[in-house]
Amino acid sequence: MLTSNITSTHPAAFLLMGIPGLERLHIWISIPFCSAYTVALLGNCTLLFIIHVDAALHEPMYLFLAMLAIIDLVLSSSTLPKMLAIFWFRDRAINFHACLVQMFFLHSFSIMESAVLLAMAFDRYVAICKPLHYTSVLTRPLITKIGVAAVIRAVTLMTPLPFLLRRFHYCRGPEIAHCYCEHMAVVRLACGDTRFNNIYGIAVAMFIVVLDLLFVILSYIFILHAVLQLASQEARYKAFGTCVSHIGAILAFYTPVVISSVMHRVARRASPHVHILFANFYLLFPPMVNPIIYGVKTKQIRERVLGLFLRKNA
C-alpha cells in the first residue's frame, strides 16, 4: 500500500517583525497608529450608538453606515492591538492558527467593506434616480439580504486561504516581515509550489476591486445624469450633496489600494518598510476617516453627535 510522503509541517508560532528597517522608530511610529486606532474606535462606536438609539436613523442609508462602522471596527481591531504590542513590548510571537485567523478576518472584512460601499452606491442611485420608489425598493428584508450576501461572498472567497496555507512546509524561518499576517507575507515563508496561492490571491483582489468599483462608477454615471436633469442649480447641489460622504468613503477605501498596487509595480526596488507603511495606511485610514466624513458631511449625524455631547456637558 502506497502512503503519501507529503507532510505539512508548520512552526508553532510566527514572529511578526513589525516594520523592518525602522525598528528603532517603532515607539514613535506607534503614536500615530495608536491615535488613529483610538479615533476609529470612538468614531465608529459613536456612529453605532447614535444609529441604534435614534429611530429616525433606521433608514437604509444609515443601516448601511452601521454595517460599515462594524466592519471598520473589526478590521482595525484584528490588527492594531497586536501591532501596538509589537511596537511597545516587542511581543512579536503569534500562534500559527491565530495568524491564519487574523489573516481570514483581515481579508474577508476588507471584501465586506467593498461590498457595503457598493450597496451604499446603490442606495444613492435609488434615492436620486428613483426617489418615489426608494422605500418600496430598499426594504428592511432587502437590506438584510444584501448584508448576508456580502458576508457569504467574503467568507466563500477567503475560506480556502487558511487551508491552502496549512498544507505547506515552512522552511524559510518563522519571521514574517510585516506588522500582521498578510497572505503573501506568509506565503513567502513556504517551500514548495506556491503558484496557486499567488494566482488565487491576485485573482480575488482584482475580481473584488474591478467588479465592485465598476458598479460603483456605473451608479454614479446614472446619478450624475439624473442630477444634471434637475431644473434648478440649488436642487442639483442638494441632490449631489447627499453623495459627498459616500464619495469620500470610496476614496478613503480605494485610493490606498490603488497607491499600494502601483507602488508594488513601479517602485519594486523601494525599501520594504515603504510597502509595509502603505499597507498599514490602507488598514488604518478608512476606519479612522469614515466616521469623520459622515459626522461632518451628514447633517442628521452631525446634529445627533452635537446633541449627544451638549447634553453631557449641560
C-alpha positions as CSV (number, residue, x, y, z in Angstrom):
1,M,0.0,0.0,0.0
2,L,1.4,3.4,-1.0
3,T,1.5,6.2,1.5
4,S,1.9,9.8,0.7
5,N,5.2,11.4,1.7
6,I,3.7,14.9,1.5
7,T,3.5,16.3,5.0
8,S,2.6,19.7,6.3
9,T,5.0,21.0,9.0
10,H,4.5,24.5,10.3
11,P,6.0,26.3,13.2
12,A,4.0,26.6,16.4
13,A,4.3,30.4,16.1
14,F,5.4,33.0,13.7
15,L,7.4,36.1,14.6
16,L,5.9,39.4,13.3
17,M,8.9,41.8,12.7
18,G,6.9,45.0,12.6
19,I,8.4,47.4,10.1
20,P,11.8,46.0,9.1
21,G,14.4,48.8,8.8
22,L,12.6,51.1,11.2
23,E,12.8,49.1,14.4
24,R,14.4,52.0,16.3
25,L,11.4,54.2,15.4
26,H,8.7,51.7,16.4
27,I,7.9,53.5,19.6
28,W,7.4,56.8,17.6
29,I,5.5,55.2,14.8
30,S,3.2,53.7,17.4
31,I,1.9,57.2,18.4
32,P,0.1,58.0,15.1
33,F,-1.0,54.3,14.9
34,C,-2.5,54.4,18.4
35,S,-4.1,57.8,17.8
36,A,-5.7,56.5,14.5
37,Y,-7.0,53.4,16.3
38,T,-8.4,55.5,19.1
39,V,-10.2,57.8,16.7
40,A,-11.6,54.7,14.8
41,L,-12.9,53.1,18.0
42,L,-14.5,56.3,19.3
43,G,-15.9,57.4,16.0
44,N,-17.4,54.1,14.8
45,C,-18.8,53.3,18.3
46,T,-20.4,56.7,18.4
47,L,-22.0,56.2,15.0
48,L,-23.3,52.8,16.0
49,F,-24.7,54.2,19.3
50,I,-26.5,57.1,17.6
51,I,-28.0,55.0,14.8
52,H,-29.1,52.4,17.4
53,V,-30.9,54.8,19.8
54,D,-32.4,57.2,17.2
55,A,-35.4,55.5,15.4
56,A,-35.3,58.3,12.8
57,L,-32.0,57.0,11.6
58,H,-33.3,53.5,11.0
59,E,-33.3,54.2,7.3
60,P,-31.4,52.3,4.5
61,M,-28.6,54.8,4.2
62,Y,-27.8,54.7,8.0
63,L,-28.3,50.9,8.2
64,F,-25.6,50.5,5.6
65,L,-23.5,53.1,7.5
66,A,-23.9,50.9,10.6
67,M,-22.6,47.9,8.7
68,L,-19.6,49.9,7.5
69,A,-18.9,51.0,11.1
70,I,-19.0,47.4,12.4
71,I,-16.7,46.2,9.6
72,D,-14.2,49.1,10.3
73,L,-14.2,48.2,14.0
74,V,-13.4,44.5,13.2
75,L,-10.8,45.5,10.6
76,S,-8.9,47.8,12.9
77,S,-9.2,45.6,16.0
78,S,-8.0,42.5,14.2
79,T,-4.6,44.0,13.6
80,L,-3.9,47.1,15.7
81,P,-3.7,45.6,19.2
82,K,-1.1,43.1,18.1
83,M,0.7,45.8,16.1
84,L,0.9,48.0,19.1
85,A,2.1,45.1,21.3
86,I,5.0,44.7,18.8
87,F,5.9,48.4,18.9
88,W,5.6,48.8,22.7
89,F,6.5,45.5,24.2
90,R,8.3,43.7,21.3
91,D,5.7,40.9,21.6
92,R,6.3,39.5,18.2
93,A,5.2,35.9,18.5
94,I,1.8,35.0,17.1
95,N,0.4,31.4,17.2
96,F,0.3,29.8,13.8
97,H,-3.5,29.2,13.9
98,A,-4.0,32.7,15.4
99,C,-2.1,34.1,12.4
100,L,-4.4,32.3,10.0
101,V,-7.5,33.6,11.9
102,Q,-6.1,37.1,11.8
103,M,-5.5,36.8,8.0
104,F,-9.0,35.4,7.4
105,F,-10.6,38.3,9.3
106,L,-8.4,40.9,7.7
107,H,-9.0,39.9,4.1
108,S,-12.7,38.8,4.5
109,F,-13.7,42.1,6.2
110,S,-11.9,44.1,3.6
111,I,-14.0,42.3,0.9
112,M,-17.2,43.0,3.0
113,E,-16.3,46.7,3.2
114,S,-16.0,46.9,-0.6
115,A,-19.4,45.2,-0.8
116,V,-21.1,47.6,1.6
117,L,-19.6,50.6,-0.3
118,L,-21.2,49.2,-3.4
119,A,-24.5,48.7,-1.6
120,M,-24.3,52.4,-0.5
121,A,-23.8,53.4,-4.1
122,F,-26.9,51.5,-5.0
123,D,-28.7,53.3,-2.1
124,R,-27.7,56.7,-3.5
125,Y,-28.7,55.6,-7.0
126,V,-32.3,54.7,-5.9
127,A,-32.6,57.8,-3.7
128,I,-31.7,60.2,-6.6
129,C,-32.8,58.4,-9.7
130,K,-35.9,56.7,-8.4
131,P,-37.0,58.7,-5.3
132,L,-40.6,57.7,-5.4
133,H,-39.7,54.0,-5.2
134,Y,-37.0,54.4,-2.5
135,T,-38.9,53.0,0.4
136,S,-40.5,50.2,-1.7
137,V,-37.2,49.1,-3.2
138,L,-34.8,49.4,-0.3
139,T,-36.9,47.5,2.3
140,R,-35.6,46.0,5.5
141,P,-35.6,42.4,4.1
142,L,-33.6,43.5,1.1
143,I,-31.1,45.3,3.2
144,T,-30.7,42.2,5.4
145,K,-30.2,40.1,2.2
146,I,-27.5,42.5,0.9
147,G,-25.7,42.3,4.3
148,V,-25.9,38.5,4.3
149,A,-24.7,38.3,0.7
150,A,-21.7,40.5,1.5
151,V,-20.7,38.1,4.3
152,I,-21.3,35.0,2.3
153,R,-19.2,36.3,-0.6
154,A,-16.3,37.3,1.6
155,V,-16.3,34.0,3.6
156,T,-16.6,31.9,0.4
157,L,-13.6,33.7,-1.2
158,M,-11.4,33.7,1.9
159,T,-12.1,30.3,3.5
160,P,-9.7,28.4,1.2
161,L,-6.7,30.6,2.2
162,P,-6.1,29.1,5.7
163,F,-6.5,25.5,4.3
164,L,-4.1,26.3,1.4
165,L,-1.5,27.6,3.9
166,R,-1.8,24.7,6.3
167,R,-0.6,22.3,3.7
168,F,2.8,24.0,3.2
169,H,6.1,23.2,4.8
170,Y,7.6,26.4,6.2
171,C,11.4,26.1,5.7
172,R,12.3,29.7,5.3
173,G,12.1,30.5,9.0
174,P,9.2,31.8,11.2
175,E,9.9,35.6,10.7
176,I,7.2,37.5,8.9
177,A,8.5,40.8,7.5
178,H,5.2,42.6,8.3
179,C,3.1,44.0,11.1
180,Y,0.4,41.5,10.7
181,C,-0.3,38.2,9.0
182,E,-0.8,39.3,5.4
183,H,-1.4,36.4,3.0
184,M,1.5,37.0,0.6
185,A,3.9,37.7,3.5
186,V,3.2,34.3,4.9
187,V,3.3,32.6,1.5
188,R,6.9,33.9,1.1
189,L,8.0,31.7,4.0
190,A,6.6,28.5,2.5
191,C,8.5,25.9,0.5
192,G,7.1,24.1,-2.5
193,D,4.9,25.3,-5.3
194,T,3.0,28.4,-4.2
195,R,1.9,29.5,-7.6
196,F,-1.8,28.6,-6.9
197,N,-1.7,30.8,-3.8
198,N,-0.2,33.7,-5.7
199,I,-2.7,33.4,-8.6
200,Y,-5.6,33.0,-6.3
201,G,-4.7,36.0,-4.1
202,I,-4.2,38.3,-7.1
203,A,-7.4,36.9,-8.9
204,V,-9.6,37.6,-5.8
205,A,-8.2,41.1,-5.3
206,M,-8.6,42.0,-8.9
207,F,-12.1,40.5,-9.0
208,I,-13.3,42.4,-6.0
209,V,-11.7,45.8,-6.8
210,V,-12.5,45.8,-10.5
211,L,-16.1,44.4,-10.2
212,D,-17.2,46.5,-7.2
213,L,-15.5,49.7,-8.4
214,L,-17.0,49.2,-11.9
215,F,-20.6,49.0,-10.5
216,V,-19.9,52.0,-8.2
217,I,-18.8,54.1,-11.2
218,L,-21.8,53.0,-13.2
219,S,-24.1,54.0,-10.3
220,Y,-22.5,57.5,-10.3
221,I,-22.8,57.8,-14.0
222,F,-26.6,57.3,-13.7
223,I,-26.7,59.6,-10.6
224,L,-24.8,62.4,-12.4
225,H,-27.1,62.1,-15.4
226,A,-30.2,62.4,-13.2
227,V,-28.7,65.3,-11.2
228,L,-27.9,67.3,-14.4
229,Q,-31.5,66.9,-15.5
230,L,-32.8,68.7,-12.4
231,A,-34.3,72.1,-13.1
232,S,-32.6,74.4,-10.6
233,Q,-29.0,74.6,-9.6
234,E,-29.9,74.5,-5.9
235,A,-31.7,71.2,-6.4
236,R,-28.6,69.8,-8.2
237,Y,-26.3,70.9,-5.3
238,K,-28.7,69.4,-2.8
239,A,-29.0,66.1,-4.6
240,F,-25.3,65.6,-5.2
241,G,-24.6,66.8,-1.7
242,T,-26.2,63.7,-0.4
243,C,-23.4,61.7,-2.2
244,V,-20.4,63.6,-0.9
245,S,-20.0,61.5,2.2
246,H,-20.2,58.3,0.2
247,I,-17.7,59.5,-2.4
248,G,-15.3,60.4,0.5
249,A,-15.6,56.9,1.9
250,I,-15.0,55.3,-1.5
251,L,-11.8,57.5,-2.0
252,A,-10.7,56.6,1.5
253,F,-11.0,52.9,0.8
254,Y,-9.9,52.6,-2.8
255,T,-7.1,55.3,-3.0
256,P,-4.7,53.4,-0.7
257,V,-5.4,50.2,-2.6
258,V,-4.5,51.8,-5.9
259,I,-1.4,53.5,-4.5
260,S,-0.2,50.3,-2.8
261,S,-0.7,48.4,-6.1
262,V,1.1,51.0,-8.1
263,M,3.9,51.1,-5.6
264,H,4.4,47.3,-5.8
265,R,4.8,47.5,-9.6
266,V,6.6,50.9,-10.1
267,A,8.8,51.0,-7.0
268,R,9.8,47.4,-6.7
269,R,13.3,48.4,-5.5
270,A,11.9,50.6,-2.8
271,S,12.7,49.6,0.8
272,P,10.4,47.0,2.3
273,H,9.3,49.4,5.0
274,V,7.8,51.7,2.3
275,H,5.4,49.0,1.1
276,I,4.6,48.0,4.7
277,L,3.8,51.6,5.7
278,F,1.4,51.9,2.7
279,A,-0.2,48.5,3.7
280,N,-0.8,49.8,7.2
281,F,-2.1,53.1,5.9
282,Y,-4.7,51.1,3.9
283,L,-5.8,49.4,7.1
284,L,-5.8,52.4,9.3
285,F,-7.1,55.2,7.1
286,P,-10.7,54.1,6.2
287,P,-11.8,53.2,9.8
288,M,-10.4,56.4,11.1
289,V,-11.8,58.8,8.5
290,N,-15.2,57.2,7.7
291,P,-16.9,58.4,10.9
292,I,-15.3,61.8,10.5
293,I,-16.6,62.1,6.9
294,Y,-20.1,61.1,7.8
295,G,-20.1,63.1,11.0
296,V,-19.1,66.3,9.3
297,K,-20.9,66.0,5.9
298,T,-24.2,64.3,7.0
299,K,-26.5,66.8,8.7
300,Q,-28.5,64.2,10.6
301,I,-25.4,62.5,12.1
302,R,-23.8,65.8,12.9
303,E,-26.8,67.1,14.8
304,R,-27.1,63.9,16.8
305,V,-23.4,63.9,17.7
306,L,-23.5,67.6,18.8
307,G,-26.7,67.0,20.7
308,L,-25.2,64.0,22.5
309,F,-22.1,65.9,23.7
310,L,-24.0,69.1,24.5
311,R,-26.4,67.1,26.7
312,K,-23.5,65.6,28.5
313,N,-21.9,69.0,29.2
314,A,-25.2,70.5,30.3
